[in-house]
Every structure is written in structure tokens, then in C-alpha cells.
Amino acid sequence: MDRTEFECMTLCPLDGRYGSVKDALGEYFSEYALVKYRVFVEIQWLKYLIENVESDVLKQFDLANMKQIEDISNNFNVESFKEIKTIENTTRHDVKAVEYFIGNALKALGYDYLISFVHIGCTSEDINNTSYGCMLKDGLKNVWLPKAKEVVDCMEELASKYQHTAMLAHTHGQPATPTTIGKEFKVFAYRFNDTMKRIQDIEIKAKFNGATGNYSAILTAFPNEDWEVHAKKFIEDYLGLTFNPLTTQIESHDYTCHILDGVRHFNNILVDLDVDMWLYISMEYFKQIPVAGEVGSSTMPHKVNPIRFENSEANVDMSNNICVGLSNKLPRSRMQRDLSDSSSQRNIGLAFGYSFQAMSETLNGLSKCVVNEDKLAEDLNEKWEVLAEPIQTMLRKYGISDAYDTLKALTRGKNISQEDIIKFAEGLEILSEQDRQTLVEMTPASYIGIADQLVNNKL
């Protein structure tokens, strides 16, 4: 079945139309990935026991052969996945199927005596929460965060490129104090980067403490071992996660909610950018570069629609809805355990997938936009009334208490020309010659404060 045939049978666009997202994130958030990480955790736990726990059974194993054990997970592939799913058809239990798969692999290697130590002291959630922790750690590090960094870098590049390009700003949709395009992109760079760093700093936590979180079973079998110390060392040294010392049967999912909330916030900043770009394009501040062969409208040949920003907005909505749903569900569990979180967690990949697609759409849209400097200059030259702000502020400096009202009467609701501003400024005898000259020489394009310098701020 080729991709076109496959797309016609998919329920989720991330598997079909946006298949590149599946290619990027499937290694970390698919059903295949979950099973692969479960095998990894079980093998690492067996390795840990062999290397750290006193046992006559475990002592039989020659540490020089450890690679053979680790290769059970290192060599995990589609055939391994199929084998586990076949076992699961009988067990009707996904984690137990993984345990049996590893037992079969150990038997094939001649290590039958190790089979009883596979999954020893564990409840399914010990394997699942650590697997999801590893999935999130690797998926964030290798895919989502690099894409977020790409967005930050794009903002930085555009901020530098248009550092000195003046633009009439709009507050409440009305002409306002001018800024520069570069500075506006720099604001987004700062916001994206700040949110990205907050997500990076979240500790991905895991527990490995048995059925209700008290190490009861493993402590019964090995009463002379400090299992809290072992669990911490296993989670942090063997899995690269952060130890959660106090849980019920499940890891509380609080850190997952923090990550999802961070992704949702990043998404919302992205939509803020999408909407701004959509508006700037509609105002002709940006032009879209036509691509040969592309169709903007099915009936209006002249159109080049800002569809990338619209698509991004739609994908953000999907990601955010899933983020909110998971953040609301995951922290809640009946007493020590119920299984509702298990089904919910399987949708985590969708939250990241739709966010990833949204970022890709925005970056694609930005790559096809160029500044329309003629339109920027035209609008600035038509809005001399924005200079009412610096003039009334200058008058306040000289103690003129009704400066605001004076300028309001001069400019509010009126089209003011350059000549009107110059004439008014020249008539302000209370000003020093230098201050009067500052106002006379000022233009909307030059009235940008330190907008261009703010672009040089380091993130």
C-alpha cells in the first residue's frame, strides 16, 4: 500500500495528510514506541538487579555477557513488536506480554535462570510510568524542542533582518506609536525562548515502588536491601529520569501536566504570531511570494491566501484541546489506582504532533513572506497624528498641565498632515530651540524610540 492508498484509510491527519509528523514523532509516541520503551525499561531493570543486588541466582550470570541481555532491547524492531502483540492476544495484558517476550528471549540465549527476575517486584505501572517518562524525555529532546528552537531562531533571524524597518503600530486596531518589524519579531523570540526554557527545566519524574508505592513485594523477598535507594539509583542512573519518592501505585502525572501546560502556552504564543501575520498580510505590510503551480483560490486566480498561518491556528487548537484534556484528567485517580489514565496517556503523542505541525505551518508561511516597504512607508506618512504623543509629552516637561487635552483637540479623529505638525511645533515658543527642532524634524518613521536597539538584546 503506497502513501496515497494509506491516507485514504486513516482517521487522524497526523497519520495521513501530515504524515511527516508521524515520521518525526512516531519513534517516541506511537504504540510501537511504547512497547519498545517497555522492553527497554524491563531490560534495564534486569541489568540493574544483576549489577547491584546480592542474589545467588543473579551471581550465575557472567557480567561480560551483559551486551547479550541489552541487545534484547537494542535490537527491538517491527518483528519484535508483532511477537509481543501476538502474545498479548492471549494474555490480554500488554505489560505481561512484554515480560513473556523477554522471558522467551532469555531462554533462547540459555539464561532460563534469569526469567524469574524479569519484572520482579514490579507492578505494570512501574514499567509504564518509566516508559512514558523516557518517551517524553527523548521525544522532547530529539523532536519537539528542536522544532521549537527552529521557531526561536526564525524569529531572531527576522528580527535582525528587519531591525531598522519602521512600521506603524496598531493598538486596539487603531494607528499607534510606530515600532520596527524587527522589534516585534524580537518580542516573539523572547516569549518563545522563555517558554521553551521553562519546558526544558521541568523534571521528568518516575517511580519504581511496587503495587501501592511501598516496595512491599520486593522488600518481602529481599528484606536486607534498601529498595528506596535502589529505585532512586535505577531511575536516575539507568533511565536518566528524576526519582519521585512518594506515590501511590501510579506516578502522579504532575510533571506531565506541567509539560503539557508549557506546550499549550507555547502554542498560544504561536497563534498570537499567526494572527498578527494574517492581519499584517491583510494590511499589505507583508507580501506573500507566489509559488509556481500553487492555487490560492478555486475561483479567484489573483489570490495568495495566508493558509499556512490559518492551518497553524487550527492545529494549535487541536493540540491545546488535547493538552487541556490530559492536564485535567491525568492528576486524578480513584484512591491508589484506576486505569483511566492509561487510555488517556496514549493520546500524548497527538498533543505534540499537532503542535509540531502547527510550528511547521507557521515556519512555512513565514518563509513565503517579504516586507512591503512601500506600503509601510505610505501608512507611516499618512498618520502624522501619532506624533501627538511626543509633542504632548514634551509640553508636560515644561509644566503645561493641559498638554494632553491640547493635542487631543488638535488631532483626535482628524487627518493631520506633516505641515500641520510642523506649524504647531514651530508655534510652541515655550520650548527651547533644541526641543522645538526635535519636534519639527521628527517623522512617524523616525519616532520609534529604541525599537531598533532592543533587537540587540540577548535572549
C-alpha positions in Angstrom: 0.0 0.0 0.0 1.6 3.3 -1.0 1.1 6.5 0.9 -1.9 7.7 -1.2 -3.7 4.4 -0.6 -2.8 4.6 3.1 -4.0 8.1 3.5 -7.5 7.2 2.3 -7.9 4.8 5.3 -6.5 7.0 8.2 -8.7 8.6 10.9 -6.1 11.1 12.1 -4.4 13.6 9.7 -1.1 13.1 11.5 -1.0 9.6 10.1 -2.1 10.7 6.6 -2.1 14.2 5.2 0.5 15.3 7.8 2.4 12.0 7.7 5.8 13.8 8.1 4.7 14.4 11.7 4.3 10.7 12.3 7.7 10.1 10.7 9.2 12.6 13.2 7.4 11.6 16.4 6.4 8.0 15.8 9.6 6.8 17.2 8.7 8.3 20.5 4.9 8.4 20.9 3.4 5.6 18.9 2.1 2.2 20.2 5.3 0.8 18.7 7.4 3.3 20.7 5.5 2.5 24.0 6.2 -1.2 23.6 9.8 -0.6 22.7 10.3 1.6 25.8 8.7 -1.0 28.0 11.2 -3.6 26.7 14.0 -1.1 27.4 12.8 -0.5 31.0 12.4 -4.2 31.8 15.9 -5.0 30.4 17.5 -2.1 32.3 15.8 -3.3 35.5 17.2 -6.8 35.0 20.6 -5.3 34.3 20.3 -3.2 37.4 19.5 -6.2 39.6 22.4 -8.2 38.2 24.8 -5.4 38.8 23.6 -4.2 42.2 21.6 -6.8 44.1 23.0 -9.7 46.1 21.4 -13.0 44.8 22.7 -16.5 44.4 20.7 -16.7 41.2 22.0 -13.5 39.7 25.6 -14.4 40.5 25.4 -17.1 38.0 25.4 -14.5 35.2 28.8 -13.5 33.7 28.8 -9.7 33.5 31.0 -10.0 30.4 27.8 -11.2 28.6 25.7 -8.2 29.5 25.5 -7.0 25.9 23.6 -10.1 25.0 20.9 -9.0 27.6 20.9 -5.4 26.5 20.6 -6.4 22.8 17.1 -7.7 23.5 16.0 -4.1 23.7 18.7 -2.6 21.5 17.7 -4.8 18.6 13.9 -4.3 19.1 12.2 -4.0 15.7 8.9 -4.4 14.0 9.1 -8.2 14.2 9.7 -7.9 18.0 6.6 -5.7 18.2 4.5 -8.2 16.3 5.7 -11.0 18.5 4.6 -9.1 21.6 1.3 -8.2 20.1 0.7 -11.9 19.3 1.4 -12.8 23.0 -0.9 -10.0 24.1 -3.7 -11.6 22.1 -3.5 -14.5 24.7 -2.6 -12.6 27.8 -4.9 -9.6 27.2 -2.3 -7.7 29.2 0.2 -5.5 27.4 2.9 -5.3 30.0 2.7 -9.1 30.8 3.2 -9.7 27.1 6.4 -7.8 27.2 7.6 -9.8 30.3 6.9 -13.1 28.4 8.6 -11.8 25.3 11.8 -11.1 27.3 11.5 -14.5 29.0 11.4 -16.2 25.6 14.4 -14.2 24.5 16.4 -15.1 27.7 15.5 -18.8 27.2 16.8 -18.6 23.6 20.1 -17.2 24.9 20.4 -20.0 27.5 19.6 -17.8 30.5 16.5 -19.6 31.7 17.5 -18.9 35.4 17.1 -15.2 34.9 13.5 -15.4 33.7 12.1 -15.2 37.3 13.9 -11.9 37.8 12.2 -10.2 34.8 9.6 -7.8 36.2 10.4 -9.0 39.8 9.0 -6.6 42.4 7.2 -4.5 39.7 3.6 -3.6 39.1 2.7 -2.7 35.5 2.7 1.0 36.4 6.4 0.8 37.3 7.1 -0.1 33.7 4.5 2.2 32.2 5.4 5.4 34.1 9.1 5.0 33.4 8.4 4.1 29.7 6.3 7.3 29.3 9.0 9.2 31.1 11.6 8.0 28.7 9.3 8.7 25.8 8.7 12.3 26.9 12.4 12.9 27.7 13.6 11.6 24.3 10.6 13.0 22.2 11.1 16.4 23.7 14.9 16.4 23.4 15.1 15.0 19.9 12.0 16.3 18.1 9.7 18.9 19.8 12.3 21.1 21.4 14.5 21.3 18.2 11.4 22.4 16.3 10.6 25.0 18.9 14.2 26.2 18.7 13.8 26.5 15.0 10.9 28.8 15.6 13.0 30.9 18.0 15.9 31.0 15.5 13.5 32.2 12.8 12.2 35.0 15.0 15.8 36.0 15.7 16.7 36.0 12.1 13.7 38.1 11.1 14.3 40.5 14.0 17.8 41.1 12.7 16.8 41.3 9.1 14.1 44.0 9.8 15.8 45.6 12.7 15.5 49.1 11.3 12.3 48.7 9.3 9.8 51.2 10.7 6.2 50.2 10.9 3.0 51.9 12.0 1.9 50.1 15.1 -1.7 49.4 15.9 -3.2 49.1 19.4 -6.9 48.3 19.7 -6.7 48.1 15.9 -6.0 51.8 15.7 -2.8 53.6 14.5 -0.4 53.9 17.4 3.2 54.8 18.2 5.4 53.4 15.5 7.7 50.4 16.1 10.0 48.3 13.9 9.2 45.0 12.4 12.4 43.6 13.8 11.5 44.6 17.3 8.1 42.9 17.0 9.7 39.7 15.9 12.2 40.0 18.8 9.3 40.1 21.2 8.1 36.8 19.9 11.7 35.4 20.0 11.9 36.3 23.7 8.5 34.8 24.5 9.1 31.6 22.6 12.5 31.1 24.1 11.4 31.8 27.7 8.6 29.2 27.4 10.8 26.7 25.7 13.4 27.0 28.5 10.6 26.5 31.1 9.6 23.3 29.5 13.3 22.2 29.3 13.7 22.8 33.0 10.8 20.5 34.1 12.0 17.4 35.8 10.6 14.3 34.3 9.8 12.1 37.2 9.3 8.4 37.7 8.5 5.9 40.4 9.5 2.2 40.9 8.0 1.2 44.2 5.5 -1.6 43.5 1.8 -2.1 43.7 0.8 0.8 46.1 4.1 2.6 46.3 5.6 0.9 49.4 8.1 -1.6 48.0 6.1 -4.3 49.8 6.7 -7.3 47.5 10.4 -6.8 46.7 11.1 -6.0 50.4 9.5 -9.3 51.4 11.8 -11.2 49.1 14.9 -9.1 49.8 14.5 -7.6 53.3 18.1 -6.6 53.7 18.2 -4.3 50.7 17.4 -0.6 50.7 14.9 -0.5 47.9 14.2 3.2 48.1 17.9 3.7 47.4 17.8 1.1 44.6 14.8 2.7 43.0 16.4 6.2 43.0 19.6 4.9 41.5 17.8 2.8 38.9 15.6 5.7 37.8 18.3 8.3 37.7 21.4 6.4 36.7 19.9 3.8 34.4 16.9 5.7 32.9 18.1 9.3 33.1 14.8 10.4 34.9 14.2 12.1 38.2 13.1 10.0 41.2 9.7 10.6 42.7 9.9 9.3 46.3 6.2 9.5 47.2 3.4 7.9 45.1 0.5 5.6 45.2 0.5 2.8 42.6 0.9 5.4 39.9 3.3 8.2 39.3 1.1 11.3 39.9 1.5 12.7 36.4 2.0 16.2 37.8 5.2 16.8 35.7 3.4 15.6 32.6 0.7 18.3 33.2 3.4 20.9 33.6 4.9 19.9 30.3 1.6 19.9 28.5 0.7 23.3 30.0 4.0 24.6 28.7 3.4 23.2 25.3 -0.1 24.8 25.3 1.4 28.1 26.3 4.0 27.9 23.5 1.1 27.0 21.1 -0.8 30.1 22.2 2.2 32.4 21.5 2.4 30.7 18.1 -1.2 31.6 17.4 -0.6 35.2 18.5 2.1 35.3 15.8 -0.1 33.6 13.3 -3.0 36.1 13.8 -0.6 39.1 13.7 0.9 37.8 10.4 -2.6 37.2 9.0 -3.5 40.8 9.8 -0.3 42.3 8.5 -0.8 40.4 5.3 -4.4 41.7 5.0 -3.0 45.2 5.6 -0.4 44.6 2.9 2.5 45.1 5.3 3.8 41.7 4.1 3.5 40.2 0.6 3.4 36.5 0.0 5.6 35.1 -2.6 3.6 33.1 -5.2 4.8 29.6 -5.8 4.6 28.2 -9.3 1.8 25.7 -9.6 0.1 26.5 -6.3 -3.5 27.7 -6.3 -4.7 30.3 -3.9 -8.4 30.2 -4.6 -10.5 27.7 -6.6 -12.3 30.7 -8.3 -10.2 33.8 -7.8 -6.9 33.4 -9.7 -5.3 36.6 -8.2 -5.4 35.4 -4.6 -2.5 34.1 -2.5 -4.2 33.1 0.7 -2.3 33.1 4.1 -3.3 29.4 4.6 -0.2 28.4 6.4 -1.0 30.7 9.3 -4.6 29.6 9.3 -3.6 25.9 9.2 -1.2 26.5 12.1 -4.0 28.1 14.1 -6.2 25.1 13.5 -3.5 22.6 14.6 -2.8 24.7 17.7 -6.5 24.3 18.6 -6.3 20.6 18.3 -3.0 20.4 20.3 -4.4 22.7 23.0 -7.6 20.8 23.4 -5.7 17.6 23.9 -3.2 19.3 26.3 -6.1 20.7 28.4 -8.0 17.4 28.4 -4.9 15.4 29.6 -3.9 18.1 32.1 -7.4 17.9 33.6 -7.6 14.1 33.6 -4.1 12.8 34.5 -3.7 14.2 38.0 -7.0 12.5 39.1 -7.1 8.8 40.2 -9.5 6.9 42.4 -7.7 6.1 45.6 -4.5 4.3 44.9 -5.2 3.4 41.3 -7.6 3.3 38.4 -6.9 2.7 34.8 -8.5 5.7 33.2 -5.1 7.5 33.0 -3.8 4.6 30.8 -6.2 5.2 27.9 -5.7 9.0 28.3 -1.9 8.8 28.1 -2.0 7.1 24.8 -3.0 10.4 23.2 0.0 12.4 24.4 1.7 12.0 21.0 -1.3 13.8 19.4 -0.7 16.9 21.6 2.9 17.1 20.5 2.1 16.1 16.9 -0.4 18.8 16.3 1.9 21.3 17.9 4.7 20.1 15.7 2.6 20.5 12.6 1.5 24.0 13.7 5.1 25.1 14.1 5.9 23.6 10.7 3.0 25.5 9.1 4.0 28.8 10.6 7.6 28.4 9.6 6.4 27.6 6.0 4.2 30.7 6.0 7.0 32.9 7.2 9.4 31.6 4.5 7.0 32.9 1.9 6.5 36.4 3.3 8.5 39.5 2.4 8.1 43.0 3.8 6.2 45.5 1.6 8.3 48.6 2.4 6.3 50.8 0.1 3.1 50.1 2.0 4.9 50.6 5.3 6.2 54.0 4.2 2.8 55.0 2.8 0.9 54.3 6.0 3.5 56.0 8.2 3.4 59.1 6.0 -0.4 59.2 6.3 -0.5 59.1 10.1 1.2 62.2 11.4 -1.3 62.4 14.2 0.8 59.7 16.0 3.2 62.5 16.8 0.7 64.0 19.2 2.1 61.7 21.8 5.7 63.0 21.8 4.6 66.6 21.4 2.2 66.5 24.5 4.9 64.7 26.4 7.4 67.4 25.6 4.9 70.0 26.7 4.5 68.2 30.0 8.2 68.6 30.5 7.7 72.4 30.6 4.9 72.2 33.1 2.0 72.5 30.7 -0.8 70.8 32.6 -3.4 70.7 29.8 -0.9 69.4 27.2 -2.8 66.1 26.6 -6.1 67.9 26.1 -4.5 70.5 23.7 -3.1 67.7 21.5 -6.4 65.7 21.7 -8.2 68.8 20.4 -5.7 69.1 17.6 -5.6 65.5 16.4 -8.3 63.3 17.6 -10.5 62.0 14.8 -8.7 64.1 12.3 -6.3 63.5 9.4 -3.2 65.6 10.3 -0.5 66.4 7.8 3.2 67.0 8.1 2.6 70.7 7.6 0.0 70.8 10.5 2.5 69.2 12.9 5.4 71.4 11.8 3.2 74.5 12.1 2.1 73.5 15.6 5.5 72.6 16.8 7.1 75.8 15.5 4.5 77.8 17.4 5.5 76.4 20.7 7.5 79.3 22.0 7.9 77.9 25.4 10.2 75.2 24.1 13.9 75.6 23.8 15.2 75.8 20.3 16.7 72.3 20.5 13.4 70.7 21.7 11.4 72.6 19.1 13.8 71.5 16.4 13.5 67.9 17.7 9.7 68.0 17.1 9.9 69.8 13.8 12.4 67.2 12.4 10.5 64.2 13.8 8.6 61.9 11.4 6.4 58.9 12.1 9.1 56.7 10.6 11.8 58.2 13.0 9.5 58.1 16.1 10.5 54.5 17.1 12.2 55.1 20.4 14.9 52.4 20.9 12.9 49.8 19.0 15.9 49.0 16.7 18.3 48.8 19.6 16.0 46.4 21.6 16.6 43.8 18.8 20.2 43.5 20.1 19.1 42.2 23.5 20.3 38.7 24.1 17.8 36.0 24.9 
